[in-house]
């Protein structure tokens, strides 16, 4: 079953797969790691037993012994908590390596609601020392993107900020054009049927 799930997302050798199994022997996870290894993917395993089957199969194994659960068989307690903390560390490291963080700030914020709009503004204020009005204006000039505001305000001249904004606008326009083309193609196909 896991193999089908991984095929459905077009897993390839450039991907990394982390298998998570409290017992370290869940068949779904083992199947996924076998498949990922066969493609040449980087693999990792997170288990709550030493020398686990998933740990042996992975390139990197993180095996944390948490001891018996308070409720026997309820791996969502200590094991689940330990694994969540490990996954938080892995995902935080991945965000840093992917360039989505400036110092200790997540600068690739997608502003999809009022709370995230406020967070974006506060990130720019913290990163740049700008006041609230300047932060709002610079985010607007950067087409709503926090990352270029933080970097350009700190490291570049006004021409750099204008360049970033122009590039972001061009990128948005290209995406819109692609969406329109896809819609037109779908409409043409429906008309032909």
C-alpha positions as CSV (number, residue, x, y, z in Angstrom):
1,X,0.0,0.0,0.0
2,X,2.8,2.5,0.9
3,X,4.5,1.7,-2.5
4,X,1.3,2.8,-4.3
5,X,1.2,6.0,-2.2
6,X,4.8,6.8,-3.0
7,X,4.3,6.1,-6.7
8,X,1.3,8.5,-6.7
9,X,3.5,11.4,-5.7
10,X,6.2,10.5,-8.3
11,X,8.8,9.6,-5.7
12,X,12.3,9.7,-7.3
13,X,16.0,9.3,-6.3
14,X,16.2,13.0,-5.5
15,X,13.7,12.6,-2.6
16,X,14.2,11.8,1.0
17,X,11.8,9.4,2.8
18,X,11.5,9.2,6.5
19,X,9.7,6.1,7.9
20,X,8.0,6.6,11.2
21,X,7.0,3.5,13.3
22,X,6.8,3.5,17.1
23,X,7.4,-0.3,17.1
24,X,9.9,-0.1,14.4
25,X,8.3,-3.0,12.5
26,X,5.2,-1.6,10.8
27,X,4.7,-3.3,7.4
28,X,3.5,-0.1,5.7
29,X,6.6,1.7,6.7
30,X,8.9,-1.2,5.8
31,X,7.4,-1.4,2.3
32,X,7.9,2.3,1.8
33,X,11.5,2.2,2.9
34,X,12.2,-0.8,0.7
35,X,10.7,1.0,-2.3
36,X,12.5,4.3,-1.6
37,X,15.8,2.4,-1.2
38,X,15.2,0.6,-4.5
39,X,15.0,4.1,-6.2
40,X,18.1,5.3,-4.5
41,X,16.4,7.8,-2.3
42,X,17.9,9.0,1.0
43,X,16.1,7.2,3.8
44,X,15.6,7.8,7.4
45,X,13.7,6.0,10.2
46,X,12.2,7.2,13.5
47,X,11.3,4.4,15.9
48,X,11.0,3.9,19.7
49,X,12.9,0.6,19.8
50,X,16.6,0.0,19.4
51,X,17.8,-2.1,16.5
52,X,14.4,-1.8,14.8
53,X,13.6,-3.3,11.4
54,X,12.9,0.2,9.9
55,X,16.2,1.5,11.5
56,X,18.2,-1.3,9.8
57,X,16.6,-0.5,6.4
58,X,17.2,3.3,6.6
59,X,20.4,5.2,5.8
60,X,19.9,7.1,9.1
61,X,18.0,5.7,12.1
62,X,16.8,7.7,15.0
63,X,15.7,5.2,17.7
64,X,14.6,6.6,21.0
65,X,13.8,4.2,23.8
66,X,10.9,5.8,25.8
67,X,10.1,2.7,27.9
68,X,6.7,1.1,28.3
69,X,3.6,3.2,27.8
70,X,1.3,4.1,30.8
71,X,-1.5,2.4,28.9
72,X,-0.1,-0.8,27.3
73,X,-0.5,-0.7,23.5
74,X,-1.2,3.1,23.3
75,X,1.8,4.3,21.3
76,X,0.2,7.8,20.9
77,X,1.5,8.6,24.4
78,X,5.2,8.6,25.1
79,X,6.2,7.2,21.7
80,X,4.0,9.6,19.8
81,X,5.3,12.6,21.8
82,X,8.9,11.6,21.3
83,X,8.4,11.1,17.5
84,X,6.7,14.4,17.2
85,X,9.6,16.2,18.8
86,X,12.0,14.4,16.5
87,X,9.9,15.3,13.4
88,X,9.8,19.0,14.6
89,X,13.6,19.0,14.7
90,X,13.9,17.4,11.3
91,X,11.3,19.8,9.7
92,X,12.9,22.8,11.3
93,X,16.3,21.8,10.0
94,X,14.8,21.3,6.5
95,X,13.3,24.8,6.6
96,X,16.6,26.3,7.5
97,X,18.5,24.4,4.8
98,X,15.8,25.4,2.2
99,X,16.4,29.1,2.9
100,X,13.0,29.7,4.5
101,X,14.5,31.1,7.7
102,X,16.4,34.3,8.4
103,X,18.2,34.2,11.8
104,X,15.4,32.7,14.0
105,X,12.5,34.0,11.8
106,X,10.4,32.0,9.3
107,X,10.5,34.5,6.5
108,X,8.6,32.4,3.9
109,X,5.2,33.1,5.5
110,X,2.2,32.6,3.3
111,X,-0.2,35.3,4.3
112,X,-3.6,33.6,4.0
113,X,-5.4,35.2,6.9
114,X,-5.3,38.2,9.3
115,X,-3.2,36.4,11.9
116,X,-0.5,35.5,9.3
117,X,-0.6,39.1,7.9
118,X,0.2,40.3,11.4
119,X,2.9,37.7,11.7
120,X,4.5,38.7,8.4
121,X,4.5,42.4,9.5
122,X,6.1,41.5,12.8
123,X,8.8,39.4,11.1
124,X,9.8,42.3,8.9
125,X,9.9,44.6,12.0
126,X,12.1,42.1,13.9
127,X,14.4,41.4,10.9
128,X,14.8,45.0,9.8
129,X,14.1,47.3,12.7
130,X,11.6,49.1,10.5
131,X,8.5,50.6,12.1
132,X,5.0,49.2,11.5
133,X,4.1,51.5,8.6
134,X,7.4,51.0,6.8
135,X,7.0,47.2,7.3
136,X,3.5,47.2,5.8
137,X,4.6,49.3,2.9
138,X,7.7,47.2,2.1
139,X,5.6,44.0,2.2
140,X,3.2,45.6,-0.2
141,X,6.0,46.7,-2.5
142,X,7.3,43.1,-2.5
143,X,3.9,41.8,-3.5
144,X,3.2,40.4,-0.1
145,X,6.4,38.4,0.3
146,X,8.3,38.7,3.6
147,X,11.6,37.0,2.5
148,X,12.8,39.6,-0.1
149,X,11.8,42.5,2.2
150,X,13.9,41.1,5.1
151,X,16.9,40.4,2.8
152,X,16.7,43.4,0.6
153,X,16.0,45.9,3.4
154,X,19.0,44.6,5.3
155,X,21.4,44.0,2.4
156,X,20.5,46.0,-0.7
157,X,19.7,49.4,-2.0
158,X,16.3,50.6,-3.3
159,X,17.1,49.3,-6.8
160,X,17.5,45.8,-5.3
161,X,14.1,46.0,-3.7
162,X,12.5,47.2,-6.9
163,X,14.2,44.4,-8.8
164,X,12.9,41.8,-6.4
165,X,9.4,43.2,-6.6
166,X,9.4,43.2,-10.4
167,X,10.6,39.6,-10.5
168,X,7.9,38.5,-8.1
169,X,5.3,40.3,-10.2
170,X,6.5,38.7,-13.3
171,X,6.4,35.3,-11.7
172,X,2.8,35.8,-10.5
173,X,1.8,36.9,-14.0
174,X,3.4,33.8,-15.6
175,X,1.4,31.6,-13.1
176,X,-1.8,33.4,-14.0
177,X,-1.2,32.9,-17.7
178,X,-0.6,29.2,-17.2
179,X,-3.8,28.8,-15.2
180,X,-5.7,30.7,-17.9
181,X,-4.3,28.4,-20.7
182,X,-5.2,25.3,-18.7
183,X,-8.8,26.5,-18.2
184,X,-9.1,27.3,-22.0
185,X,-7.8,23.9,-22.9
186,X,-10.3,22.2,-20.5
187,X,-13.1,24.3,-22.0
188,X,-12.1,23.3,-25.5
189,X,-11.9,19.6,-24.6
190,X,-15.4,19.8,-23.0
191,X,-16.8,21.5,-26.2
192,X,-15.3,18.8,-28.4
193,X,-17.0,16.1,-26.3
